[in-house]
């Protein structure tokens, strides 16, 4: 019955459907003439007589040519009608026109064929990577920390008794394929001095969706539709957790936002409650991934809180995907003071054990002197790329130019995503060659066994 709606007034399709039907009739009649069907009847005979009387040419040759011309005319009419029907639909769905439609189709098909990438982390570093990698594949899942307790997220967490939405919002916006105004709206922070002061609209939106739907996963799914998100954004856990840090001097600091402020060397971090349960969808994303990426982001407050959720590190260890850790470019005051690249890796392995990292991507581009001086005033310095110490742990190190320098030193989304994706494809190609070699060796072994049996 839905087909009848095409007949409604104002749809601007009926006339073209009628023209298409006329084209079908004309083409069918031409086909009948070419095939010399009897039901072509008097029309064929009339055409024959007219052509024969004027040209005197052979009957079947002339009628065949006439029939072909009639078929061609019918096909032209059908093509014109089809084009107008499509144009009428496109003008409503995509006002930008058919060129935009072709671009969308090509983009969709290309991105759907991209590798399945699962990214684990939080903070601004994770959103930087997502902005770049969404241009290569739409098979992306971001697993995001829920230990944040500062700013707007911390207030929503305390007032509404829910997981903090801030890092989740940043990832949604980073993966969004929507109008710039919508992105600007989701990142808008209220001013003034009232109750809304300091709150972020996107945080409030996710909080409202969670209350309406009663489930944060469903709230993120529906929010993704609003922002036309490529991929999925998932929390590491839906439990309300607190991050604690034990310092080298024996003191203990509670709260993700308070740990860097203590300005002490961290010995270890842990979650409360200890048995924090993961989101099953996050575990599935790790199992199904072609590549799993840790970071970039704060080592102790963005990356490790995810890995400390029960089951995530074990699932990561068992995964056959390539596991890549993106090391920070600069040390972070109060968190990784004086850390080299190998010390970042060691901290992860000390907390969750071996088998969670195969490769480490380290920045190989020199940081400008003036920027180094600017960061030094804040107690931050470029991370030392001690490759030999990393490889001594059984992990391969990759040096690459992955930063952009403006007023700050940041990972460049395009450079970083190109580096990561090229690694994934190269490693995938190598694994395919190794698999073929294995098949060959197995086949040769079977041949040898058969020979020995004889």
C-alpha positions in Angstrom: 0.0 0.0 0.0 3.0 2.3 0.5 3.4 2.3 -3.3 0.1 4.2 -3.6 1.7 7.2 -1.8 3.7 7.9 -4.9 0.4 8.9 -6.5 -0.3 11.6 -4.0 -0.6 15.2 -5.4 2.6 17.3 -5.2 5.1 14.4 -5.2 6.2 15.4 -8.7 6.8 11.8 -9.7 3.5 10.7 -11.4 4.2 12.4 -14.7 7.6 10.7 -15.0 6.2 7.3 -14.0 3.6 7.8 -16.8 6.3 8.7 -19.3 8.4 5.7 -18.2 5.3 3.4 -18.8 4.9 4.9 -22.3 8.6 4.2 -23.0 8.1 0.6 -22.0 5.1 0.3 -24.3 7.1 1.8 -27.3 10.1 -0.4 -26.6 8.0 -3.5 -26.4 6.3 -2.7 -29.7 9.6 -2.2 -31.4 10.8 -5.6 -29.9 7.7 -7.3 -31.3 8.4 -5.9 -34.8 12.1 -7.0 -34.7 11.1 -10.5 -33.6 8.3 -10.6 -36.2 5.7 -11.5 -33.5 2.2 -12.2 -34.9 0.6 -10.0 -32.3 2.3 -7.0 -33.8 -0.6 -7.4 -36.2 -1.8 -4.6 -38.5 0.8 -2.1 -37.3 3.7 -4.3 -38.6 1.8 -4.8 -41.9 1.1 -1.1 -42.3 4.8 -0.2 -41.7 5.8 -2.9 -44.2 3.5 -1.6 -46.9 4.5 2.1 -46.4 8.2 1.2 -46.5 7.9 -1.2 -49.4 5.9 1.2 -51.5 8.3 4.0 -51.0 11.7 2.1 -51.1 10.9 -1.3 -52.6 13.4 -2.8 -50.2 13.3 -6.3 -48.7 10.6 -6.8 -46.1 12.5 -8.3 -43.1 15.5 -6.0 -43.3 13.4 -2.8 -43.3 11.1 -3.9 -40.5 14.0 -4.9 -38.4 15.6 -1.5 -38.8 12.4 0.2 -38.0 11.8 -1.9 -35.0 15.3 -1.1 -33.7 14.7 2.6 -34.1 11.4 2.2 -32.2 13.2 0.3 -29.4 15.8 3.0 -29.2 13.1 5.6 -28.9 11.4 3.7 -26.1 14.7 3.3 -24.2 15.5 7.0 -24.5 12.1 7.9 -23.1 12.6 5.4 -20.2 16.0 6.8 -19.5 14.7 10.4 -19.5 11.8 9.4 -17.2 14.1 7.5 -14.8 16.5 10.4 -14.6 13.7 12.8 -13.7 12.3 10.5 -11.0 15.8 10.2 -9.4 16.3 14.0 -9.7 12.9 14.7 -8.1 13.8 12.4 -5.1 17.3 13.8 -4.7 16.1 17.4 -4.7 14.1 16.6 -1.6 16.6 14.4 0.3 19.8 16.1 -0.7 19.3 19.8 -1.7 23.0 20.1 -2.6 22.3 18.0 -5.7 23.3 14.7 -7.3 27.1 15.5 -7.1 26.8 15.4 -3.3 24.9 12.1 -3.6 27.6 10.5 -5.6 30.2 11.8 -3.1 28.2 10.3 -0.2 27.8 6.9 -1.9 31.5 6.7 -2.8 32.5 7.8 0.7 30.1 5.3 2.4 31.2 2.4 0.3 34.9 3.2 0.8 34.7 3.7 4.5 32.6 0.6 5.1 35.5 -1.4 3.5 38.0 0.0 6.0 39.6 -2.0 8.8 37.8 -2.5 12.1 39.6 -0.3 14.6 39.0 -0.1 18.3 40.5 2.9 20.1 40.8 2.9 23.9 41.5 6.0 26.0 40.0 9.4 26.9 40.6 13.1 27.0 41.4 15.3 24.1 44.1 12.9 22.8 41.6 10.3 21.9 39.3 12.7 20.0 42.3 13.9 18.0 43.0 10.4 16.7 39.3 9.8 16.0 39.1 13.0 13.8 41.8 11.6 11.6 40.9 8.0 11.4 37.2 8.5 10.6 38.4 9.7 7.1 39.8 6.2 6.5 37.2 3.8 8.0 33.8 4.0 9.5 34.3 0.7 11.4 35.5 2.5 14.5 34.7 1.9 18.1 35.9 4.3 20.8 36.0 2.8 24.3 36.1 5.7 26.7 37.1 6.2 30.3 34.4 7.0 32.8 36.8 8.0 35.7 36.5 11.8 35.0 35.4 13.7 38.0 36.2 17.4 37.2 34.4 20.3 35.6 31.0 20.0 34.0 31.3 16.2 33.9 32.1 15.9 37.5 29.1 18.1 38.5 26.7 16.0 36.4 28.2 12.8 37.8 27.6 14.0 41.4 24.2 15.7 40.8 22.6 13.1 38.6 24.4 10.0 39.9 25.5 8.9 36.4 28.8 8.3 34.6 30.6 11.5 33.5 29.7 12.4 29.9 32.5 14.7 29.0 35.0 12.4 27.2 32.0 10.5 25.6 30.8 13.8 24.2 34.2 14.7 22.8 34.4 11.4 21.0 30.9 11.8 19.5 31.8 15.2 18.2 35.1 14.0 16.8 33.4 11.2 14.9 30.5 13.3 13.8 29.7 13.9 10.1 27.3 16.8 10.6 26.9 20.6 10.2 29.6 22.7 11.9 26.9 24.5 13.8 25.7 21.3 15.4 29.3 20.5 16.4 29.7 24.0 17.8 26.4 23.6 19.8 27.5 20.3 21.4 30.8 21.9 22.5 29.1 25.1 23.7 29.9 26.0 27.4 27.4 28.2 29.3 28.7 31.4 30.8 27.2 33.6 33.5 27.1 32.9 37.2 24.0 30.7 37.6 23.5 27.0 38.0 24.3 26.4 34.3 27.5 28.3 34.4 30.4 26.1 33.2 28.2 23.4 32.0 28.6 22.0 28.5 25.5 21.7 26.3 26.6 18.3 24.9 27.1 17.0 28.5 23.6 18.1 29.4 22.2 16.6 26.2 23.7 13.2 26.9 22.6 13.4 30.5 19.0 14.2 29.4 19.0 11.3 26.9 20.2 8.9 29.6 17.4 9.9 31.9 14.8 9.7 29.1 16.0 6.3 27.9 17.2 4.9 31.2 20.4 3.5 29.7 23.6 5.3 28.8 24.5 2.9 25.9 21.1 3.6 24.3 21.6 7.3 25.0 24.9 7.3 23.1 23.4 5.4 20.3 20.6 7.9 19.8 23.0 10.8 20.2 25.1 9.3 17.5 22.1 9.5 15.1 21.7 13.2 15.9 25.3 13.9 15.1 25.6 11.4 12.1 28.5 9.7 13.9 30.8 7.3 11.9 31.4 4.4 14.2 30.4 3.8 17.8 31.2 5.4 21.1 31.1 3.2 24.2 31.9 3.6 27.9 34.4 1.2 29.3 31.9 0.6 32.1 28.5 1.9 33.1 29.4 1.8 36.8 30.2 5.0 38.7 33.9 4.5 39.5 36.6 6.5 41.2 40.3 6.5 40.3 42.8 6.3 43.1 46.6 6.8 42.9 49.2 5.4 45.3 52.2 7.6 45.3 55.9 6.6 45.7 56.0 8.3 49.1 53.1 6.1 50.3 50.4 8.7 50.2 47.1 8.0 48.4 45.1 10.5 46.3 41.4 10.1 45.3 39.9 11.4 42.1 41.1 11.6 38.5 41.2 15.4 38.6 43.2 15.5 41.9 46.0 13.1 40.9 48.0 15.5 38.8 47.5 18.3 41.3 49.3 16.3 44.0 52.5 16.8 42.1 54.0 13.6 43.3 55.5 10.6 41.5 52.9 7.9 40.9 53.5 4.3 41.9 50.2 2.8 40.7 46.6 3.6 40.1 43.5 1.6 40.8 39.7 1.8 40.6 37.0 1.7 43.3 35.1 -0.5 43.2 37.8 -2.9 42.3 35.4 -5.3 40.5 34.3 -2.7 38.0 32.3 -4.6 35.3 32.8 -3.8 31.6 30.2 -3.0 28.9 29.8 -6.2 26.9 29.8 -4.3 23.7 33.2 -2.9 24.5 34.6 -6.4 24.9 33.0 -7.5 21.6 34.6 -4.5 19.8 38.0 -5.6 21.1 37.4 -9.2 20.0 36.3 -8.2 16.5 38.9 -5.6 15.8 41.7 -5.7 13.1 43.6 -3.2 15.2 43.4 -1.9 18.8 44.9 1.4 19.6 45.8 2.7 23.1 45.9 6.5 23.4 47.1 9.1 22.8 46.2 10.6 26.1 47.1 10.9 29.8 48.8 7.7 30.8 47.4 7.3 34.3 44.1 9.2 34.0 42.9 8.4 30.5 44.4 5.1 29.3 45.0 2.9 32.4 41.5 3.5 33.9 40.0 1.6 30.9 42.5 -1.3 31.1 41.8 -1.6 34.8 38.1 -2.4 34.2 37.6 -6.1 34.7 38.0 -8.2 31.6 39.3 -5.5 29.2 43.0 -6.2 29.6 42.4 -10.0 29.4 40.2 -9.7 26.3 42.9 -7.4 24.8 45.6 -9.9 25.5 43.7 -12.7 23.8 42.8 -10.7 20.7 44.5 -11.5 17.4 44.4 -7.8 16.4 47.5 -5.7 16.2 47.9 -3.7 19.4 49.4 -0.2 19.0 50.2 2.2 21.8 50.6 5.9 20.8 53.0 7.5 23.2 52.5 11.1 24.3 54.7 13.7 22.7 55.3 15.7 25.9 55.5 14.6 29.5 52.6 15.6 31.7 53.3 17.6 34.9 52.2 15.8 38.0 51.7 12.5 36.1 54.6 11.5 33.9 57.4 13.9 35.0 60.7 12.8 33.5 59.2 9.7 31.8 60.8 8.3 28.7 58.8 6.4 26.1 59.9 3.1 27.6 58.7 4.2 31.1 55.2 4.9 29.6 55.1 1.4 28.2 56.5 -0.1 31.5 53.8 1.6 33.5 51.1 -0.1 31.4 52.7 -3.5 31.6 53.2 -3.2 35.4 49.5 -2.5 35.8 47.9 -5.1 33.5 50.7 -7.5 32.5 52.3 -8.3 29.1 50.6 -9.0 25.8 48.6 -5.8 25.5 51.0 -3.9 23.3 52.7 -5.1 20.1 53.9 -1.7 18.7 54.6 1.7 20.1 54.3 4.8 17.9 56.7 7.5 19.0 57.1 11.0 17.6 60.2 11.4 15.5 59.8 15.1 14.7 61.8 17.7 16.6 59.8 20.1 18.7 60.6 23.8 18.0 62.9 25.3 20.6 60.5 28.2 21.4 57.7 25.7 22.1 60.1 23.6 24.3 60.8 26.7 26.3 57.1 27.4 26.6 56.4 23.9 27.9 59.4 23.9 30.2 57.8 26.8 32.1 55.0 24.4 32.9 57.3 21.5 33.8 56.7 19.6 30.5 59.4 18.2 28.2 59.6 16.1 25.0 59.4 12.4 25.7 62.7 10.7 25.2 62.4 8.0 22.4 64.5 5.2 24.0 63.8 2.6 21.3 66.3 0.0 22.6 64.7 -0.1 26.0 61.2 -0.6 24.4 62.4 -3.4 22.1 64.1 -5.1 25.1 60.6 -5.6 26.4 59.7 -7.5 23.2 57.7 -4.6 21.8 58.5 -3.0 18.4 59.0 0.8 18.3 58.0 2.9 15.3 59.3 6.5 14.9 57.1 8.8 12.8 56.4 12.5 12.2 53.0 12.7 13.8 52.7 16.2 15.4 51.5 19.6 14.4 53.0 22.8 15.9 51.0 25.9 16.5 50.9 27.5 19.9 50.9 24.0 21.4 52.4 20.6 20.5 49.7 18.2 19.5 49.3 15.0 17.6 48.2 15.9 14.0 45.0 14.0 13.2 45.9 13.3 9.5 49.6 12.5 10.1 48.7 10.2 13.0 45.9 8.4 11.2 48.0 7.9 8.1 50.8 6.3 10.2 48.4 4.0 12.0 46.4 2.9 9.0 49.6 2.2 6.9 50.8 0.1 9.8 47.6 -1.9 9.9 47.6 -2.6 6.2 51.3 -3.5 6.1 50.9 -5.8 9.0 47.8 -7.3 7.6 49.5 -8.0 4.2 52.5 -9.6 6.1 50.2 -11.8 8.1 48.4 -12.9 4.8 51.8 -13.8 3.3 52.8 -15.7 6.5 49.5 -17.6 6.3 50.1 -18.5 2.7 53.6 -19.7 3.7 52.1 -21.8 6.5 49.7 -23.4 4.1 52.5 -24.1 1.7 54.7 -25.7 4.5 51.7 -27.8 5.7 51.1 -29.0 2.1 54.7 -29.9 1.7 54.7 -31.7 5.0 51.7 -33.7 3.9 53.4 -34.6 0.6 56.5 -35.8 2.5 54.3 -37.9 4.9 52.6 -39.5 1.9 56.0 -40.3 0.3 57.3 -41.9 3.5 54.1 -44.0 3.8 54.8 -45.4 0.4 
